[in-house]
Each structure stands twice: as C-alpha cells, then as structure tokens.
C-alpha cells in the first residue's frame, strides 16, 4: 500500500469515527430533557437526563381508600404532594367544583408513561401554578388531613378526570384501576386486594 493510499485510509477512518460520535451525542441529547436560555447572541442549550419515577406516597403518611374515577387517599397529617416524574403543571385550580375546591394536573414528560396526565384533587393547599416545570419527587402541593381527603387519577389535557364522561357515584372505573396499578408499580399500596393484572396507564375503556 502506498503512503498516499494509507493517508486516505486514515482520513476515512477518522471521518467515520467523528460521524459515529456525533450520532451518539445526538441520540443522548434526544433522550435527555433540554432547555434553552439566554438572549440573542448569548443563548445556550442545556440537557439533563430524565429522573426516575418516585413513589409519591410515603409509608405512614397516607391511608388508602376506594377506587372510583381515580384512587382515594387520605393523608394522616399535612404532607407534600410530589410529582411522580419529571413533569409540567398544566393547570392549578383552587375554585373547582370538586369537594374542597382544589385540583391540580400535570403531564409526565419522560419515561414509559411520558405524555400521560395525572390529577390530584380535593383537600389541597399551596399548589404550584400552571406552566411550572418540576422534577420527579418535587413538591407540587400540600395535602391536608380530614374530609374530603384526596383523589389521584388520570386526566385529560384540559383537566377532566378521564372517567368523568361515564362515571356514576361509587362506580369503580377502569381508569381508577389503571391508576391503582401504576401507584402499586411505584411501591405504593392502594388498599385493593382484588386488583387484577392489567394496564397501569390510561388506555382502553374509560369506566
């Protein structure tokens, strides 16, 4: 092999290595959460890896209740309500029609439930405002002990429980069972001994 041929081969290998590194960098960035900051001429983009989901129900702080549109949970004292995953708060309403008047909902941004929307309702205070970006485990509200307790479930993007169109008082819904399975998969223990295996994300029939 001539020296010219060897140089051409080395150049080709270096180009291939550079392209491979660039592809890996792009793939890594796409799996991360990126945000842009700064003004004209000074903008920069930073990326952080998604945080793993957390169990939002610390043992000893919550008493599980029934399944209806979601899962009823009674705090034993004032406790933080935390985001299950990295999320964006879609709405935060202190004058809703729910008992207690409080309703907050957020979209999970990462992980295998990315795009799913979670609501927490009823006996809440100190809710963070719509548009807030939070990470897994970050406080988004505080839950208060006593009636009407709290309810956790799957929501639509406009802040309606997924099962609302077909729900009747006291009904155990498919959407509620799916939330119960999701909470159980995170290490929580909803008091549902009869919960059969099935999807733990919002899918299929509403009720």
C-alpha atoms as a printed R data frame, in Angstrom:
    type eleno elety resid chain resno       x      y      z
1   ATOM     1    CA   UNK     A     1   0.000  0.000  0.000
2   ATOM     2    CA   UNK     A     2   1.405  3.394 -0.979
3   ATOM     3    CA   UNK     A     3   1.798  6.239  1.523
4   ATOM     4    CA   UNK     A     4  -0.914  8.191 -0.323
5   ATOM     5    CA   UNK     A     5  -3.328  5.256 -0.010
6   ATOM     6    CA   UNK     A     6  -2.510  4.861  3.682
7   ATOM     7    CA   UNK     A     7  -3.198  8.548  4.314
8   ATOM     8    CA   UNK     A     8  -6.530  8.316  2.512
9   ATOM     9    CA   UNK     A     9  -7.484  5.281  4.594
10  ATOM    10    CA   UNK     A    10  -6.592  7.047  7.853
11  ATOM    11    CA   UNK     A    11  -8.633 10.116  6.857
12  ATOM    12    CA   UNK     A    12 -11.642  7.933  6.013
13  ATOM    13    CA   UNK     A    13 -11.438  6.155  9.380
14  ATOM    14    CA   UNK     A    14 -11.223  9.462 11.257
15  ATOM    15    CA   UNK     A    15 -14.273 10.816  9.408
16  ATOM    16    CA   UNK     A    16 -16.251  7.651 10.197
17  ATOM    17    CA   UNK     A    17 -15.289  7.854 13.887
18  ATOM    18    CA   UNK     A    18 -16.333 11.518 14.013
19  ATOM    19    CA   UNK     A    19 -19.729 10.761 12.468
20  ATOM    20    CA   UNK     A    20 -20.319  7.916 14.921
21  ATOM    21    CA   UNK     A    21 -19.507 10.153 17.892
22  ATOM    22    CA   UNK     A    22 -21.853 12.838 16.588
23  ATOM    23    CA   UNK     A    23 -24.671 10.313 16.171
24  ATOM    24    CA   UNK     A    24 -24.202  9.087 19.748
25  ATOM    25    CA   UNK     A    25 -24.240 12.647 21.035
26  ATOM    26    CA   UNK     A    26 -27.492 13.403 19.209
27  ATOM    27    CA   UNK     A    27 -29.114 10.206 20.496
28  ATOM    28    CA   UNK     A    28 -28.070 11.003 24.067
29  ATOM    29    CA   UNK     A    29 -29.405 14.541 23.843
30  ATOM    30    CA   UNK     A    30 -32.725 13.341 22.437
31  ATOM    31    CA   UNK     A    31 -33.159 11.011 25.427
32  ATOM    32    CA   UNK     A    32 -32.499 13.875 27.808
33  ATOM    33    CA   UNK     A    33 -34.547 16.902 28.718
34  ATOM    34    CA   UNK     A    34 -33.167 20.058 27.086
35  ATOM    35    CA   UNK     A    35 -33.918 23.689 27.750
36  ATOM    36    CA   UNK     A    36 -32.734 26.893 26.091
37  ATOM    37    CA   UNK     A    37 -31.823 30.043 27.944
38  ATOM    38    CA   UNK     A    38 -30.268 33.436 27.223
39  ATOM    39    CA   UNK     A    39 -30.952 36.138 24.700
40  ATOM    40    CA   UNK     A    40 -29.850 36.892 21.186
41  ATOM    41    CA   UNK     A    41 -26.181 36.121 20.782
42  ATOM    42    CA   UNK     A    42 -25.941 34.543 24.253
43  ATOM    43    CA   UNK     A    43 -28.406 31.663 24.067
44  ATOM    44    CA   UNK     A    44 -27.326 28.248 25.250
45  ATOM    45    CA   UNK     A    45 -28.912 24.827 25.450
46  ATOM    46    CA   UNK     A    46 -28.510 22.553 28.460
47  ATOM    47    CA   UNK     A    47 -29.634 18.942 28.710
48  ATOM    48    CA   UNK     A    48 -30.303 16.851 31.791
49  ATOM    49    CA   UNK     A    49 -31.089 13.151 31.935
50  ATOM    50    CA   UNK     A    50 -34.670 12.331 32.963
51  ATOM    51    CA   UNK     A    51 -35.157 11.427 36.623
52  ATOM    52    CA   UNK     A    52 -36.626  8.025 37.548
53  ATOM    53    CA   UNK     A    53 -40.216  7.873 38.748
54  ATOM    54    CA   UNK     A    54 -40.777  8.068 42.510
55  ATOM    55    CA   UNK     A    55 -43.355  6.586 44.853
56  ATOM    56    CA   UNK     A    56 -45.402  9.694 45.806
57  ATOM    57    CA   UNK     A    57 -46.966  8.026 48.862
58  ATOM    58    CA   UNK     A    58 -44.517  7.859 51.747
59  ATOM    59    CA   UNK     A    59 -45.426  4.938 54.045
60  ATOM    60    CA   UNK     A    60 -47.185  6.081 57.191
61  ATOM    61    CA   UNK     A    61 -48.412  9.346 55.675
62  ATOM    62    CA   UNK     A    62 -51.379  8.023 53.704
63  ATOM    63    CA   UNK     A    63 -54.413  5.839 54.312
64  ATOM    64    CA   UNK     A    64 -55.703  4.217 51.091
65  ATOM    65    CA   UNK     A    65 -59.398  4.329 50.218
66  ATOM    66    CA   UNK     A    66 -61.648  3.177 47.428
67  ATOM    67    CA   UNK     A    67 -61.174  3.223 43.659
68  ATOM    68    CA   UNK     A    68 -63.629  5.390 41.722
69  ATOM    69    CA   UNK     A    69 -62.588  7.777 38.924
70  ATOM    70    CA   UNK     A    70 -59.142  7.570 40.492
71  ATOM    71    CA   UNK     A    71 -57.792  6.349 43.821
72  ATOM    72    CA   UNK     A    72 -58.913  7.926 47.103
73  ATOM    73    CA   UNK     A    73 -56.079  8.595 49.539
74  ATOM    74    CA   UNK     A    74 -56.325 10.205 52.982
75  ATOM    75    CA   UNK     A    75 -53.238 11.931 54.393
76  ATOM    76    CA   UNK     A    76 -52.635 11.281 58.099
77  ATOM    77    CA   UNK     A    77 -51.087 14.754 58.527
78  ATOM    78    CA   UNK     A    78 -50.153 17.696 56.309
79  ATOM    79    CA   UNK     A    79 -47.838 16.120 53.755
80  ATOM    80    CA   UNK     A    80 -46.319 17.183 50.433
81  ATOM    81    CA   UNK     A    81 -47.872 16.041 47.171
82  ATOM    82    CA   UNK     A    82 -44.966 15.319 44.835
83  ATOM    83    CA   UNK     A    83 -44.690 14.779 41.095
84  ATOM    84    CA   UNK     A    84 -44.287 11.138 40.107
85  ATOM    85    CA   UNK     A    85 -41.902 12.006 37.270
86  ATOM    86    CA   UNK     A    86 -40.392 14.989 35.527
87  ATOM    87    CA   UNK     A    87 -43.471 16.976 34.585
88  ATOM    88    CA   UNK     A    88 -45.074 20.212 33.526
89  ATOM    89    CA   UNK     A    89 -48.038 21.558 35.503
90  ATOM    90    CA   UNK     A    90 -50.927 22.002 33.056
91  ATOM    91    CA   UNK     A    91 -53.409 23.518 35.478
92  ATOM    92    CA   UNK     A    92 -53.868 24.507 39.098
93  ATOM    93    CA   UNK     A    93 -57.395 25.436 40.210
94  ATOM    94    CA   UNK     A    94 -58.427 26.490 43.729
95  ATOM    95    CA   UNK     A    95 -62.071 27.106 42.752
96  ATOM    96    CA   UNK     A    96 -63.004 23.878 41.037
97  ATOM    97    CA   UNK     A    97 -66.291 22.043 41.542
98  ATOM    98    CA   UNK     A    98 -64.548 19.263 43.472
99  ATOM    99    CA   UNK     A    99 -65.143 18.907 47.223
100 ATOM   100    CA   UNK     A   100 -62.532 21.123 48.806
101 ATOM   101    CA   UNK     A   101 -62.276 23.096 45.568
102 ATOM   102    CA   UNK     A   102 -58.673 22.225 44.719
103 ATOM   103    CA   UNK     A   103 -57.492 20.435 41.590
104 ATOM   104    CA   UNK     A   104 -54.022 20.215 40.019
105 ATOM   105    CA   UNK     A   105 -52.963 18.247 36.941
106 ATOM   106    CA   UNK     A   106 -49.638 17.651 35.213
107 ATOM   107    CA   UNK     A   107 -48.155 15.917 32.177
108 ATOM   108    CA   UNK     A   108 -45.367 13.365 32.720
109 ATOM   109    CA   UNK     A   109 -42.534 14.300 30.354
110 ATOM   110    CA   UNK     A   110 -40.195 11.295 30.438
111 ATOM   111    CA   UNK     A   111 -40.089  7.558 30.934
112 ATOM   112    CA   UNK     A   112 -42.518  4.863 29.820
113 ATOM   113    CA   UNK     A   113 -45.559  6.968 30.839
114 ATOM   114    CA   UNK     A   114 -44.414 10.116 29.004
115 ATOM   115    CA   UNK     A   115 -47.436 12.080 27.798
116 ATOM   116    CA   UNK     A   116 -49.799 10.680 30.438
117 ATOM   117    CA   UNK     A   117 -51.582 13.275 32.577
118 ATOM   118    CA   UNK     A   118 -52.058 12.850 36.332
119 ATOM   119    CA   UNK     A   119 -54.521 14.759 38.511
120 ATOM   120    CA   UNK     A   120 -54.649 15.216 42.281
121 ATOM   121    CA   UNK     A   121 -57.809 16.760 43.729
122 ATOM   122    CA   UNK     A   122 -59.758 17.891 46.784
123 ATOM   123    CA   UNK     A   123 -58.159 18.720 50.184
124 ATOM   124    CA   UNK     A   124 -55.034 20.551 48.956
125 ATOM   125    CA   UNK     A   125 -53.235 23.822 49.509
126 ATOM   126    CA   UNK     A   126 -50.055 25.573 48.322
127 ATOM   127    CA   UNK     A   127 -50.437 24.333 44.727
128 ATOM   128    CA   UNK     A   128 -47.759 25.435 42.261
129 ATOM   129    CA   UNK     A   129 -49.049 27.425 39.271
130 ATOM   130    CA   UNK     A   130 -49.733 26.193 35.741
131 ATOM   131    CA   UNK     A   131 -46.687 26.229 33.477
132 ATOM   132    CA   UNK     A   132 -44.241 25.248 36.221
133 ATOM   133    CA   UNK     A   133 -41.667 22.636 35.242
134 ATOM   134    CA   UNK     A   134 -40.876 20.163 38.055
135 ATOM   135    CA   UNK     A   135 -38.677 17.114 38.503
136 ATOM   136    CA   UNK     A   136 -39.629 13.728 39.931
137 ATOM   137    CA   UNK     A   137 -40.198 13.974 43.684
138 ATOM   138    CA   UNK     A   138 -40.608 17.767 43.713
139 ATOM   139    CA   UNK     A   139 -43.472 19.195 45.772
140 ATOM   140    CA   UNK     A   140 -46.413 20.466 43.707
141 ATOM   141    CA   UNK     A   141 -48.944 20.934 46.524
142 ATOM   142    CA   UNK     A   142 -49.635 20.048 50.138
143 ATOM   143    CA   UNK     A   143 -52.368 17.597 51.180
144 ATOM   144    CA   UNK     A   144 -54.339 18.250 54.366
145 ATOM   145    CA   UNK     A   145 -55.808 15.655 56.735
146 ATOM   146    CA   UNK     A   146 -59.565 15.341 57.116
147 ATOM   147    CA   UNK     A   147 -62.508 15.396 54.732
148 ATOM   148    CA   UNK     A   148 -62.607 15.473 51.705
149 ATOM   149    CA   UNK     A   149 -59.112 13.887 51.626
150 ATOM   150    CA   UNK     A   150 -57.551 13.500 48.149
151 ATOM   151    CA   UNK     A   151 -58.102 11.667 44.879
152 ATOM   152    CA   UNK     A   152 -55.414 10.715 42.343
153 ATOM   153    CA   UNK     A   153 -56.161  9.649 38.783
154 ATOM   154    CA   UNK     A   154 -55.641 10.031 35.042
155 ATOM   155    CA   UNK     A   155 -56.803 13.262 33.436
156 ATOM   156    CA   UNK     A   156 -57.355 14.803 30.031
157 ATOM   157    CA   UNK     A   157 -55.219 17.750 28.950
158 ATOM   158    CA   UNK     A   158 -57.998 20.196 29.881
159 ATOM   159    CA   UNK     A   159 -58.129 18.895 33.442
160 ATOM   160    CA   UNK     A   160 -61.074 16.494 33.443
161 ATOM   161    CA   UNK     A   161 -60.809 13.035 35.025
162 ATOM   162    CA   UNK     A   162 -60.526 10.530 32.203
163 ATOM   163    CA   UNK     A   163 -63.519  8.571 33.554
164 ATOM   164    CA   UNK     A   164 -65.770 11.631 34.026
165 ATOM   165    CA   UNK     A   165 -67.953 11.095 30.902
166 ATOM   166    CA   UNK     A   166 -69.236  7.717 32.105
167 ATOM   167    CA   UNK     A   167 -68.824  7.886 35.890
168 ATOM   168    CA   UNK     A   168 -71.661  7.348 38.358
169 ATOM   169    CA   UNK     A   169 -71.166  7.926 42.094
170 ATOM   170    CA   UNK     A   170 -69.495  4.952 43.750
171 ATOM   171    CA   UNK     A   171 -68.500  3.267 40.476
172 ATOM   172    CA   UNK     A   172 -65.114  1.549 40.362
173 ATOM   173    CA   UNK     A   173 -63.756  2.539 36.943
174 ATOM   174    CA   UNK     A   174 -61.211  1.077 34.589
175 ATOM   175    CA   UNK     A   175 -59.303  4.369 34.732
176 ATOM   176    CA   UNK     A   176 -59.207  4.173 38.522
177 ATOM   177    CA   UNK     A   177 -57.869  0.619 38.441
178 ATOM   178    CA   UNK     A   178 -55.175  1.687 35.974
179 ATOM   179    CA   UNK     A   179 -54.020  4.432 38.357
180 ATOM   180    CA   UNK     A   180 -54.055  1.961 41.274
181 ATOM   181    CA   UNK     A   181 -51.805 -0.393 39.293
182 ATOM   182    CA   UNK     A   182 -49.450  2.466 38.430
183 ATOM   183    CA   UNK     A   183 -49.159  3.515 42.076
184 ATOM   184    CA   UNK     A   184 -48.582 -0.108 43.071
185 ATOM   185    CA   UNK     A   185 -45.823 -0.428 40.444
186 ATOM   186    CA   UNK     A   186 -44.068  2.514 42.140
187 ATOM   187    CA   UNK     A   187 -44.160  0.827 45.551
188 ATOM   188    CA   UNK     A   188 -47.381  2.317 46.918
189 ATOM   189    CA   UNK     A   189 -50.006  0.069 48.474
190 ATOM   190    CA   UNK     A   190 -53.546  1.039 47.466
191 ATOM   191    CA   UNK     A   191 -55.975 -0.994 49.604
192 ATOM   192    CA   UNK     A   192 -57.316 -3.048 46.743
193 ATOM   193    CA   UNK     A   193 -56.891 -6.767 47.360
194 ATOM   194    CA   UNK     A   194 -58.964 -7.709 44.301
195 ATOM   195    CA   UNK     A   195 -56.915 -5.674 41.775
196 ATOM   196    CA   UNK     A   196 -56.285 -7.972 38.811
197 ATOM   197    CA   UNK     A   197 -53.279 -7.680 36.465
198 ATOM   198    CA   UNK     A   198 -53.771 -5.241 33.628
199 ATOM   199    CA   UNK     A   199 -52.583 -1.940 32.137
200 ATOM   200    CA   UNK     A   200 -51.164  0.670 34.500
201 ATOM   201    CA   UNK     A   201 -51.522  3.560 32.072
202 ATOM   202    CA   UNK     A   202 -54.556  5.367 30.642
203 ATOM   203    CA   UNK     A   203 -55.795  3.142 27.827
204 ATOM   204    CA   UNK     A   204 -58.907  1.323 26.631
205 ATOM   205    CA   UNK     A   205 -62.331  1.954 28.094
206 ATOM   206    CA   UNK     A   206 -62.837  4.904 30.444
207 ATOM   207    CA   UNK     A   207 -65.055  3.219 33.020
